[in-house]
Amino acid sequence: MKTVLVTGGVRGIGLVIAETFLVKGYRVCVSYSKDEASASAAREKGIEAYCADVSKEADVLSLFQKVGKVDILVNNAGVSLIKQIQDVSVSEYEQVFDVNMKGAFLCCREAAKAMISCGSGLIVNVSSVWGEVGGSCESVYSASKAALLGFTKALAKELGYSGVRVNAVSPGVIDTKMNAHFSKADMAALCEEIPLGRLGVGEDVAKAVLFLEENTYITGIDLPINGGFSVV
């Protein structure tokens, strides 16, 4: 049985990804940093949930000791920041990059050790449409997600000869709690900008991750999941 580790996997997109692999018969592990209630709910479904702050090296090392060998790593844990650049503090900048980029780096580093040894494995980094095209008032968040895309491509080249594949998925506007700050009017306006005319849902992203697991001749790509929002 293959083991899947989804960071930030007790709610939102991460939870849907975890549930999708669980239904397919994988051993599913997730990490979370604070939400004990959601972690308990995930455990009731048969998901192994471990508390770990992926921005901290000690937590990541402990996480991988508990989980063991990981066949599929999904770096989903992330934080957003909506502010004009002149209002962004250094601590806010560091928090975004610590979670979104450093967290992915630490998890990739640990997962890669066992993957290289056995000559197989899949890493999927969850970026964002803003990492592809940039988002106004989300410059730091956009930069962190763009960095993740560059990291994905470089790591795919580095690990490919060891049989390890590395890809990214870039969700657009997905109907999750992370976007709850948008008003109904904002959501309606966003939908008008999306060629398919609707917001995405967690299942759209989960199906894309599963596709990348099932097609073993794909590596180094960024798969946009945004209903055409980034089409220019």
Backbone torsions as a table, in degrees:
resi	resn	phi	psi	omega
1	MET	NA	128.6	178.8
2	LYS	-76.8	147.2	178.0
3	THR	-105.5	129.7	176.8
4	VAL	-111.4	133.9	173.4
5	LEU	-118.5	121.5	178.7
6	VAL	-114.5	115.5	177.7
7	THR	-79.3	146.7	-175.4
8	GLY	60.3	43.9	-168.6
9	GLY	-105.4	19.8	-178.9
10	VAL	-100.8	-4.0	177.6
11	ARG	-157.7	170.3	176.5
12	GLY	60.2	-145.6	-177.9
13	ILE	-58.8	-41.3	-178.4
14	GLY	-58.9	-42.3	179.8
15	LEU	-65.6	-41.7	179.4
16	VAL	-63.8	-39.8	176.0
17	ILE	-61.2	-46.5	179.7
18	ALA	-59.7	-45.3	-179.4
19	GLU	-64.5	-36.2	179.7
20	THR	-63.5	-43.6	178.4
21	PHE	-71.5	-32.2	178.8
22	LEU	-62.4	-43.6	179.1
23	VAL	-62.4	-31.7	-179.3
24	LYS	-80.6	-1.2	174.9
25	GLY	94.5	13.4	177.6
26	TYR	-82.9	155.6	165.4
27	ARG	-78.4	122.1	-173.5
28	VAL	-115.4	124.6	175.7
29	CYS	-119.3	145.4	177.7
30	VAL	-135.1	155.9	172.5
31	SER	-113.6	156.2	176.3
32	TYR	-151.6	160.8	-177.2
33	SER	-108.8	-30.5	-174.1
34	LYS	-140.3	-34.1	-167.4
35	ASP	-77.8	84.5	-177.8
36	GLU	-66.0	-35.7	-179.4
37	ALA	-63.2	-45.8	178.8
38	SER	-67.7	-34.1	177.7
39	ALA	-64.2	-41.5	178.4
40	SER	-63.6	-41.4	179.2
41	ALA	-64.1	-38.3	178.7
42	ALA	-66.1	-40.5	179.3
43	ARG	-62.5	-35.8	178.8
44	GLU	-64.0	-22.7	179.1
45	LYS	-87.0	-6.2	-178.9
46	GLY	101.4	10.8	178.4
47	ILE	-94.0	135.8	175.9
48	GLU	-84.1	118.8	-177.1
49	ALA	-114.2	128.7	-177.4
50	TYR	-125.2	132.7	179.1
51	CYS	-78.1	122.9	179.8
52	ALA	-161.9	133.5	173.2
53	ASP	-92.0	108.5	-172.8
54	VAL	-67.8	-12.0	177.3
55	SER	-80.9	-6.4	-178.9
56	LYS	-110.2	123.4	-176.1
57	GLU	-58.5	-43.0	-179.0
58	ALA	-60.5	-40.4	179.1
59	ASP	-65.1	-40.5	-179.3
60	VAL	-67.6	-41.5	177.9
61	LEU	-61.2	-43.0	178.2
62	SER	-64.8	-40.1	179.6
63	LEU	-59.2	-46.8	-177.5
64	PHE	-72.5	-26.6	173.8
65	GLN	-66.5	-38.5	-179.7
66	LYS	-73.3	-41.7	-176.5
67	VAL	-77.1	-37.6	-175.9
68	GLY	85.2	-155.7	-177.3
69	LYS	-62.9	131.5	179.6
70	VAL	-111.1	126.6	178.0
71	ASP	-88.4	-33.6	-179.4
72	ILE	-134.0	121.6	177.1
73	LEU	-111.7	127.3	175.6
74	VAL	-117.0	108.1	179.9
75	ASN	-84.9	89.2	-176.0
76	ASN	-104.4	-22.8	-176.9
77	ALA	-57.2	132.2	-179.4
78	GLY	-165.0	158.3	175.5
79	VAL	-128.7	149.5	179.9
80	SER	-109.5	166.5	176.7
81	LEU	-151.9	116.9	179.0
82	ILE	-112.6	101.8	-179.1
83	LYS	-157.7	149.3	170.9
84	GLN	-69.9	147.4	-171.0
85	ILE	-56.4	-35.5	-177.5
86	GLN	-69.1	-13.7	-179.2
87	ASP	-102.7	-0.8	-176.8
88	VAL	-85.0	126.3	177.9
89	SER	-85.8	162.9	177.7
90	VAL	-62.9	-39.1	-180.0
91	SER	-64.5	-37.2	177.4
92	GLU	-67.2	-43.5	176.4
93	TYR	-57.0	-47.6	-177.4
94	GLU	-64.9	-38.2	179.6
95	GLN	-63.0	-44.1	-179.9
96	VAL	-61.7	-47.1	-179.2
97	PHE	-71.8	-33.2	178.9
98	ASP	-61.8	-42.3	-179.2
99	VAL	-81.1	-53.7	-170.9
100	ASN	-70.9	-36.4	-177.2
101	MET	-108.6	-51.8	-179.1
102	LYS	-63.4	-39.1	179.1
103	GLY	-60.5	-43.4	178.3
104	ALA	-65.1	-41.8	178.1
105	PHE	-58.6	-49.0	-178.0
106	LEU	-61.6	-43.4	-178.9
107	CYS	-69.2	-39.5	176.9
108	CYS	-62.7	-42.4	-179.2
109	ARG	-59.3	-45.8	-178.3
110	GLU	-72.4	-41.4	179.8
111	ALA	-65.1	-38.1	-176.0
112	ALA	-62.3	-30.9	-177.6
113	LYS	-56.7	-50.6	-179.4
114	ALA	-75.0	-36.6	-179.8
115	MET	-61.6	-43.6	178.9
116	ILE	-63.0	-41.0	-178.2
117	SER	-61.8	-37.5	-177.6
118	CYS	-97.3	-3.9	174.7
119	GLY	75.4	23.1	178.5
120	SER	-160.5	162.3	177.9
121	GLY	151.4	161.4	179.0
122	LEU	-136.4	132.5	172.9
123	ILE	-119.0	130.6	176.1
124	VAL	-123.8	118.6	178.2
125	ASN	-98.0	128.4	-179.5
126	VAL	-90.2	106.0	178.3
127	SER	-95.0	-137.8	-177.6
128	SER	-164.8	155.4	173.3
129	VAL	-57.5	-31.0	178.8
130	TRP	-70.6	-23.6	173.2
131	GLY	-70.9	-24.0	179.3
132	GLU	-85.7	-45.3	-171.7
133	VAL	-119.7	-9.1	-178.3
134	GLY	81.9	144.2	-179.5
135	GLY	-126.1	128.9	177.5
136	SER	-60.5	136.9	-177.8
137	CYS	65.9	12.8	175.0
138	GLU	-134.8	40.1	-174.3
139	SER	-63.2	-42.1	-178.2
140	VAL	-70.4	-44.4	176.4
141	TYR	-59.7	-46.7	179.4
142	SER	-58.6	-43.0	-179.9
143	ALA	-63.0	-40.3	-179.9
144	SER	-65.4	-37.9	-179.7
145	LYS	-76.2	-31.4	174.2
146	ALA	-67.0	-39.4	176.9
147	ALA	-60.5	-38.1	179.8
148	LEU	-64.2	-34.7	178.0
149	LEU	-69.0	-41.7	176.6
150	GLY	-64.1	-40.0	177.6
151	PHE	-61.4	-42.1	-179.6
152	THR	-60.1	-48.3	-177.8
153	LYS	-64.5	-43.1	-179.9
154	ALA	-65.0	-42.3	-178.3
155	LEU	-69.1	-32.6	177.0
156	ALA	-61.9	-41.2	177.6
157	LYS	-67.1	-39.6	-176.5
158	GLU	-69.5	-40.8	-172.6
159	LEU	-97.8	-10.7	-176.2
160	GLY	-58.7	-38.6	-179.1
161	TYR	-69.5	-13.3	175.9
162	SER	-96.9	5.7	178.4
163	GLY	84.3	11.7	-178.0
164	VAL	-104.2	129.0	-179.7
165	ARG	-102.2	143.8	-179.7
166	VAL	-134.4	121.4	-179.9
167	ASN	-134.8	169.4	175.6
168	ALA	-130.0	151.5	168.7
169	VAL	-120.9	141.6	-177.5
170	SER	-124.1	92.3	178.7
171	PRO	-66.4	149.6	172.2
172	GLY	-90.4	-133.3	180.0
173	VAL	-84.2	107.9	-177.8
174	ILE	-106.6	141.0	-177.2
175	ASP	-76.9	83.5	178.6
176	THR	-133.9	174.3	179.4
177	LYS	-63.6	-25.1	179.7
178	MET	-62.4	-25.4	179.3
179	ASN	-103.0	14.5	-177.5
180	ALA	-67.3	-16.6	-179.3
181	HIS	-72.7	-16.4	178.6
182	PHE	-74.9	139.0	176.1
183	SER	-76.7	168.4	177.3
184	LYS	-60.9	-36.0	178.5
185	ALA	-66.1	-40.3	177.9
186	ASP	-63.2	-43.4	-179.7
187	MET	-63.2	-41.6	178.9
188	ALA	-63.2	-40.1	179.2
189	ALA	-65.8	-39.2	178.2
190	LEU	-64.2	-42.1	-179.8
191	CYS	-60.4	-34.1	178.8
192	GLU	-66.9	-24.2	179.4
193	GLU	-88.1	-8.4	-177.9
194	ILE	-97.4	118.1	-178.0
195	PRO	-52.0	-35.8	179.2
196	LEU	-81.6	-4.5	169.5
197	GLY	74.0	18.7	178.1
198	ARG	-151.2	161.2	172.4
199	LEU	-74.4	157.1	173.9
200	GLY	-81.3	164.6	175.1
201	VAL	-125.5	165.0	-177.2
202	GLY	-56.3	-35.0	-179.2
203	GLU	-61.9	-31.8	178.3
204	ASP	-61.8	-40.6	179.8
205	VAL	-73.8	-43.0	-178.3
206	ALA	-60.6	-40.6	179.0
207	LYS	-63.9	-35.4	179.2
208	ALA	-67.7	-41.4	178.4
209	VAL	-64.5	-42.4	178.5
210	LEU	-63.2	-39.0	176.4
211	PHE	-58.5	-43.0	-179.7
212	LEU	-67.2	-27.9	175.5
213	GLU	-73.1	-39.8	-173.2
214	GLU	-80.1	-26.9	178.6
215	ASN	-98.6	102.9	-170.8
216	THR	-85.9	8.9	177.9
217	TYR	-112.6	24.3	178.5
218	ILE	-119.0	124.3	173.6
219	THR	-152.0	151.3	176.3
220	GLY	79.0	15.3	-177.3
221	ILE	-103.7	160.2	168.7
222	ASP	-113.5	116.2	-177.9
223	LEU	-100.1	105.8	179.4
224	PRO	-71.5	135.3	177.5
225	ILE	-129.0	79.6	-170.6
226	ASN	-142.9	14.3	178.1
227	GLY	65.7	18.7	-179.7
228	GLY	92.8	7.5	-175.8
229	PHE	-59.6	-31.5	-176.4
230	SER	-95.5	5.0	179.1
231	VAL	-67.5	131.3	-180.0
232	VAL	-119.6	NA	NA
